[in-house]
Amino acid sequence: MVAIVLLLTLAILSASCRKPEKSGGPKEKVTIGVGAGVISLPAMIAGEKGFFSEEGLDATIRFYPSGKKAMEGMFAGEVDIATVTDIPIVLNSFVRDDFSIFATLGYNYDDCKVVGRKDRGVGRPADLKGRKIGIAEGTSSHYFTHIYLTEHQMDPSAGKLVDFAAPDLPGALKDGKVDAVIVFEPYADQAMKALPGNAVRLPGSDLYRATFNLVVMRNYAKEHPDLLKKALKAFDRVVTFIKQNKKESVAIISRSLKVEESFPDSSWDAVVFELSLDHSLFTILEDEARWVIRNGFTKRKIIPNYLDYFAPNALKAVKPEVVAIIR
């Protein structure tokens, strides 16, 4: 028994010390578009710690104000891969079917936050009724607003929604153009700091789970199957790194986004980074598609078949145990 234990211990130590195999030959070039928020952390770490390079990729990270804009950048040919939450995926699925989801990087129950002006009488959810609420239309901010107002027994039309680009929402609140904003980080934190002593964060909600996903054009996925596998291997290493190195991860995102290191700590524990591609995402997309149809954001009345939007082969090759798509 002692001998067996020693052998197992040596095997575990050997595996933990083993370095990733470095790919020989020229590295494949890839450009990854990421939104300016916690969603972009895995790409930042993979780049800074050399994970992409060690897996055989010459990766360039391109920042956008939001995942929605990163996805638009992919459609425009500016990037090869984009990180995006679920809402932009759903909205685009009503107008095109030439892109695929090949992995989920993680999820967050505290992605969007509600920040109000005290001097406008906003201090609790009920105070949002009849107020001007700044949102970033077509993003998780937009969907969460409807969830939040409904949760607090208000018709979504009870608030006067005003559309701004996500980076402009803190300024809109500061300048009094709106009475409150509902937005994701880092813009929620910036909104709080824009009005010191006069800004209040309203209670959060557990009814919306924002997912962080990797999307790619369908033709690109067919033409670059090995590249996607290499990217996923790098992201898998990132997930382990984040779990084991919280302090350094916070420093990386703070430095990359040029925000104070206190920002990620405000919602860090709500973020779960893990590679997956499971049927729960299918359910989320369908629920959001019903919301899109019900609120007239599309003229279509039939929900797209989101099973057609999943491209699981790359993740199946890298980490098959986390793929659970039911067809």
ROMINU-177961 format. One line per field, with one value per residue (C-alpha): residue number from 1; x, y, z. Coordinates in nm, 4 decimals, decimal comma, always signed. Example, Ala and Ser with C-alpha at 12.3 -4.5 7.8 and 13.67 -1.06 7.14 Angstrom:
<pts>
pos	c(1_2)
u	c(+1,2300_+1,3670)
v	c(-0,4500_-0,1060)
w	c(+0,7800_+0,7140)
</pts>
This chain:
<pts>
pos	c(1_2_3_4_5_6_7_8_9_10_11_12_13_14_15_16_17_18_19_20_21_22_23_24_25_26_27_28_29_30_31_32_33_34_35_36_37_38_39_40_41_42_43_44_45_46_47_48_49_50_51_52_53_54_55_56_57_58_59_60_61_62_63_64_65_66_67_68_69_70_71_72_73_74_75_76_77_78_79_80_81_82_83_84_85_86_87_88_89_90_91_92_93_94_95_96_97_98_99_100_101_102_103_104_105_106_107_108_109_110_111_112_113_114_115_116_117_118_119_120_121_122_123_124_125_126_127_128_129_130_131_132_133_134_135_136_137_138_139_140_141_142_143_144_145_146_147_148_149_150_151_152_153_154_155_156_157_158_159_160_161_162_163_164_165_166_167_168_169_170_171_172_173_174_175_176_177_178_179_180_181_182_183_184_185_186_187_188_189_190_191_192_193_194_195_196_197_198_199_200_201_202_203_204_205_206_207_208_209_210_211_212_213_214_215_216_217_218_219_220_221_222_223_224_225_226_227_228_229_230_231_232_233_234_235_236_237_238_239_240_241_242_243_244_245_246_247_248_249_250_251_252_253_254_255_256_257_258_259_260_261_262_263_264_265_266_267_268_269_270_271_272_273_274_275_276_277_278_279_280_281_282_283_284_285_286_287_288_289_290_291_292_293_294_295_296_297_298_299_300_301_302_303_304_305_306_307_308_309_310_311_312_313_314_315_316_317_318_319_320_321_322_323_324_325_326_327)
u	c(+0,0000_+0,2847_+0,4484_+0,1229_+0,0732_+0,4297_+0,3849_+0,0580_+0,2186_+0,5100_+0,2704_+0,0683_+0,3799_+0,5138_+0,1882_+0,1674_+0,5245_+0,4891_+0,5078_+0,2740_+0,4126_+0,5322_+0,4064_+0,6788_+0,6784_+0,5236_+0,2475_-0,1013_-0,2199_-0,5556_-0,7246_-0,9649_-1,2175_-1,3136_-1,5475_-1,3991_-1,5009_-1,4511_-1,5549_-1,2213_-1,0077_-0,9373_-0,8070_-0,5922_-0,4355_-0,3802_-0,1959_+0,0063_+0,1086_+0,2060_-0,0572_-0,1607_+0,1999_+0,2792_-0,0196_+0,1049_-0,0893_+0,0230_-0,2751_-0,3711_-0,6285_-0,8551_-1,0671_-1,4223_-1,6609_-1,8827_-1,9235_-2,1921_-1,9348_-1,6783_-1,9297_-1,9983_-1,6223_-1,6207_-1,8983_-1,6983_-1,3874_-1,1893_-1,1430_-1,1568_-1,3059_-1,5218_-1,6183_-1,9804_-2,2685_-2,5872_-2,8117_-2,6122_-2,6090_-2,9885_-3,0484_-2,8144_-2,9682_-3,2865_-3,0997_-2,8202_-2,7105_-2,3489_-2,1848_-2,1365_-2,0803_-1,7904_-1,7523_-1,8741_-1,5977_-1,8027_-2,1044_-2,2007_-2,5174_-2,4027_-2,2976_-2,5269_-2,5772_-2,8337_-2,6911_-2,9194_-2,8928_-2,9937_-3,0837_-3,3383_-3,5087_-3,3707_-3,2845_-3,4786_-3,6090_-3,9627_-3,8159_-3,7320_-4,0966_-4,1355_-3,7627_-3,5214_-3,3039_-2,9885_-2,9141_-2,6911_-2,9447_-2,8809_-2,6555_-2,7080_-2,7890_-3,1023_-3,2365_-3,1481_-3,3448_-3,6629_-3,5886_-3,5201_-3,8303_-4,0526_-3,8999_-3,9933_-4,3518_-4,3173_-4,4124_-4,0928_-4,2615_-4,2847_-3,9309_-3,8265_-3,5370_-3,2723_-3,0110_-2,6424_-2,3190_-2,2004_-1,8928_-2,1181_-2,3544_-2,1445_-2,1308_-2,5030_-2,5721_-2,3251_-2,4666_-2,8234_-2,9378_-3,0823_-3,1916_-3,0328_-2,8243_-2,8268_-2,4959_-2,2158_-1,8619_-1,6397_-1,9040_-2,1154_-1,8128_-1,7346_-2,0938_-2,0624_-1,7382_-1,8734_-2,1073_-1,9295_-2,1817_-2,4735_-2,4748_-2,6393_-2,6265_-2,9654_-3,0053_-2,9024_-3,0943_-3,0372_-3,2812_-3,0370_-2,7220_-2,5041_-2,2927_-1,9567_-1,9189_-1,6695_-1,8189_-1,6751_-1,7951_-1,9163_-1,6831_-1,3857_-1,4604_-1,4688_-1,1447_-0,9513_-1,0514_-0,7009_-0,6734_-0,9924_-0,8551_-0,5347_-0,7327_-0,9449_-0,6357_-0,5036_-0,8356_-0,8523_-0,5151_-0,6461_-0,9383_-0,6944_-0,4712_-0,7573_-0,8691_-0,5170_-0,4004_-0,6813_-0,4538_-0,2471_-0,5618_-0,7098_-0,3872_-0,3909_-0,7473_-0,6957_-0,3835_-0,5369_-0,8601_-0,6821_-0,9089_-0,8368_-0,7691_-1,0685_-1,3046_-1,2906_-1,3138_-1,6601_-1,8086_-1,5274_-1,6886_-1,9982_-1,7960_-1,7389_-1,4826_-1,5085_-1,5082_-1,8336_-2,0932_-2,4106_-2,7833_-2,8520_-2,7220_-2,9741_-3,2530_-3,1226_-3,1095_-3,4640_-3,5999_-3,4316_-3,5585_-3,9151_-3,8416_-3,7135_-4,0289_-4,2676_-4,1223_-4,1220_-3,7441_-3,7855_-4,0581_-3,9984_-4,2325_-4,0430_-3,7557_-3,4347_-3,3114_-3,0121_-2,8825_-2,7755_-2,5624_-2,3487_-2,0123_-1,8997_-1,6316_-1,3310_-1,4280_-1,5127_-1,1577_-1,0016_-1,2319_-1,5146_-1,6483_-1,7767_-1,9838_-2,3479_-2,5601_-2,8794_-2,9932)
v	c(+0,0000_+0,2379_+0,1664_+0,2340_+0,5650_+0,6709_+0,5843_+0,7804_+1,0783_+1,0767_+1,0526_+1,3508_+1,5597_+1,4693_+1,5711_+1,9002_+1,9927_+1,8957_+2,1970_+2,2311_+2,1044_+2,3962_+2,3874_+2,3734_+2,5681_+2,9077_+3,0234_+3,0749_+3,4331_+3,5092_+3,8293_+3,8128_+4,0866_+4,1363_+4,3692_+4,6064_+4,4244_+4,1133_+3,9133_+4,0051_+3,8757_+3,5262_+3,6727_+3,9259_+3,6580_+3,4168_+3,6923_+3,8295_+3,4908_+3,3544_+3,0785_+3,1594_+3,1566_+2,8297_+2,6675_+2,7774_+3,0998_+3,4506_+3,6227_+3,9887_+4,1169_+4,3972_+4,5825_+4,7061_+4,8997_+4,5919_+4,2329_+4,3564_+4,5767_+4,2958_+4,0758_+4,3513_+4,3710_+4,0008_+4,0483_+4,3341_+4,1147_+4,3087_+4,0045_+3,6278_+3,5392_+3,7482_+3,7217_+3,8157_+3,7708_+3,5937_+3,8899_+4,0045_+3,6412_+3,6262_+3,9619_+3,8737_+3,5283_+3,6920_+3,8497_+3,6046_+3,2437_+3,2560_+3,2462_+2,9821_+2,9526_+2,7177_+2,7558_+2,9340_+3,0916_+3,1477_+3,3193_+3,5949_+3,6594_+4,0132_+4,1342_+4,4378_+4,6893_+4,9620_+5,3008_+5,5948_+5,9615_+6,0307_+6,3920_+6,2644_+6,0572_+5,7206_+5,5047_+5,1812_+4,9793_+5,1242_+5,4719_+5,3792_+5,4108_+5,7034_+5,7826_+5,8202_+5,5102_+5,4959_+5,1600_+5,0188_+4,8896_+4,5461_+4,4361_+4,2464_+4,5893_+4,6058_+4,2608_+4,2927_+4,6179_+4,4382_+4,1533_+4,3971_+4,6130_+4,3055_+4,1495_+4,4605_+4,4514_+4,7291_+4,7102_+4,7537_+5,0524_+5,2186_+5,3469_+5,5789_+5,3921_+5,6079_+5,4436_+5,5348_+5,3667_+5,1802_+5,4042_+5,7131_+5,5981_+5,7224_+6,0694_+6,0651_+6,0003_+6,2653_+6,5290_+6,4578_+6,3318_+6,0301_+5,9554_+5,6097_+5,3770_+5,0000_+4,8768_+4,6245_+4,6805_+4,8750_+5,1371_+5,0715_+5,1397_+5,4530_+5,5729_+5,5355_+5,7310_+6,0022_+6,1229_+6,0734_+6,0922_+6,1301_+5,7905_+5,4840_+5,1248_+4,9566_+4,5915_+4,3333_+4,0398_+3,6668_+3,6216_+3,6782_+3,4769_+3,6466_+3,3962_+3,4819_+3,3046_+3,2551_+3,3081_+3,2726_+3,2952_+2,9541_+2,9398_+3,0376_+2,7507_+2,5026_+2,6348_+2,6604_+2,3655_+2,3239_+2,6953_+2,6806_+2,3820_+2,5714_+2,8725_+2,6515_+2,4854_+2,8311_+2,9370_+2,6150_+2,7005_+3,0501_+2,9112_+2,7200_+3,0247_+3,2530_+3,0094_+2,9820_+3,3422_+3,5836_+3,8719_+3,8601_+3,8196_+4,1331_+4,3209_+4,2114_+4,3228_+4,6494_+4,7272_+4,6278_+4,8254_+5,1101_+5,0961_+5,0812_+4,7370_+4,7798_+4,7542_+4,3802_+4,3019_+4,4614_+4,1796_+3,9263_+3,6543_+3,6583_+3,5589_+3,1910_+3,1120_+2,7625_+2,6174_+2,4540_+2,4170_+2,2746_+2,2705_+2,5380_+2,7961_+2,6695_+2,7323_+3,0813_+3,1757_+3,0535_+3,2492_+3,5646_+3,5060_+3,5037_+3,8384_+3,9778_+3,8672_+3,9748_+4,3261_+4,3770_+4,3959_+4,1742_+4,1192_+3,7459_+3,5320_+3,2022_+3,1334_+3,0293_+2,6762_+2,7508_+2,3966_+2,5038_+2,7795_+2,5478_+2,4275_+2,1779_+1,9839_+2,1884_+2,1742_+1,8027_+1,7446_+1,9472_+1,8813_+1,6441_+1,6085_+1,9711_+1,9399_+1,8491_+1,9532_+1,7503_+1,7129)
w	c(+0,0000_+0,0865_-0,2473_-0,4324_-0,2498_-0,3319_-0,6982_-0,7170_-0,5447_-0,7878_-1,0818_-0,9600_-0,8981_-1,2399_-1,4072_-1,2192_-1,3127_-1,6787_-1,9078_-2,2047_-2,5304_-2,7353_-3,0911_-3,3513_-3,6744_-3,7433_-3,5130_-3,6529_-3,6467_-3,4836_-3,3721_-3,0782_-3,0076_-2,6436_-2,4587_-2,2000_-1,8841_-1,6751_-1,9829_-2,1402_-1,8535_-1,9966_-2,3234_-2,1361_-1,9187_-2,2080_-2,3909_-2,1006_-1,9569_-2,2980_-2,3090_-2,6652_-2,7830_-2,6073_-2,7775_-3,1203_-3,1723_-3,2582_-3,0974_-3,1109_-2,8614_-2,9799_-2,7251_-2,7825_-2,5531_-2,5203_-2,6362_-2,8752_-3,0493_-3,0474_-3,2278_-3,4794_-3,5296_-3,6125_-3,8676_-4,0222_-4,0538_-3,7923_-3,5669_-3,6091_-3,2694_-3,0367_-2,6704_-2,6144_-2,3716_-2,4738_-2,5682_-2,8764_-2,9912_-2,9742_-3,1430_-3,4297_-3,4681_-3,6003_-3,8913_-3,9747_-3,9277_-4,0434_-3,6992_-3,4298_-3,0550_-2,9896_-2,6124_-2,3000_-2,0905_-1,7754_-1,6265_-1,3838_-1,1832_-1,1032_-1,4472_-1,4656_-1,1874_-1,1194_-1,0185_-0,9361_-0,8412_-0,4814_-0,5635_-0,8156_-0,5491_-0,6602_-0,3613_-0,4083_-0,7049_-0,6822_-0,7404_-1,0989_-1,2008_-1,4383_-1,4289_-1,7180_-1,7171_-1,9255_-2,0892_-2,3632_-2,6128_-2,7605_-2,4732_-2,1474_-1,9982_-2,2124_-2,1231_-1,7538_-1,7321_-1,8348_-1,5923_-1,3080_-1,3545_-1,3875_-1,0752_-0,8797_-1,0066_-1,2596_-1,6235_-1,8293_-1,9943_-1,6507_-1,6936_-1,9747_-2,1331_-2,2988_-2,5199_-2,4853_-2,5840_-2,2730_-2,2151_-2,2221_-1,9464_-1,6489_-1,8077_-1,8811_-1,5139_-1,3991_-1,6346_-1,5266_-1,8661_-1,6844_-1,3287_-1,3201_-1,5338_-1,5690_-1,7049_-1,6676_-1,5416_-1,5628_-1,6446_-1,3332_-1,1147_-1,3172_-1,2698_-0,8930_-0,8892_-1,1210_-0,8459_-0,5126_-0,2306_-0,4707_-0,6433_-0,4971_-0,6104_-0,5903_-0,4829_-0,7404_-0,8850_-0,9167_-1,2043_-1,4879_-1,5496_-1,8077_-2,0004_-2,1555_-2,4891_-2,7701_-3,1153_-3,4626_-3,8200_-3,9359_-4,2380_-4,0229_-3,7838_-4,0744_-4,2205_-3,8900_-3,6679_-3,5225_-3,4444_-3,2369_-3,0452_-2,9692_-2,8483_-2,6216_-2,4749_-2,3885_-2,2344_-2,0332_-1,8822_-1,8073_-1,6064_-1,3841_-1,3525_-1,2432_-0,9751_-0,8347_-0,8809_-0,7965_-0,6934_-1,0127_-1,2250_-1,0660_-1,1376_-1,5030_-1,5712_-1,3826_-1,5821_-1,9150_-1,8646_-1,6835_-1,3812_-1,0099_-0,8688_-0,6363_-0,9350_-1,0034_-0,6302_-0,6156_-0,8206_-0,8558_-0,6467_-0,8691_-1,1759_-1,2463_-1,5153_-1,6617_-2,0100_-2,1114_-2,3834_-2,2358_-2,2903_-2,0287_-2,2776_-2,5327_-2,2797_-2,2001_-2,5679_-2,6271_-2,3277_-2,4506_-2,8045_-2,6695_-2,5034_-2,8345_-3,0176_-2,7414_-2,7274_-3,1033_-3,1472_-3,4542_-3,7101_-3,7026_-3,4953_-3,4962_-3,2567_-3,4356_-3,3733_-3,1518_-3,1820_-3,5318_-3,3776_-3,1647_-3,2985_-3,0310_-3,2207_-3,1072_-2,7395_-2,7700_-2,8903_-2,6088_-2,3112_-2,4069_-2,0521_-2,0494_-2,3690_-2,3038_-2,5997_-2,6408_-3,0002)
</pts>
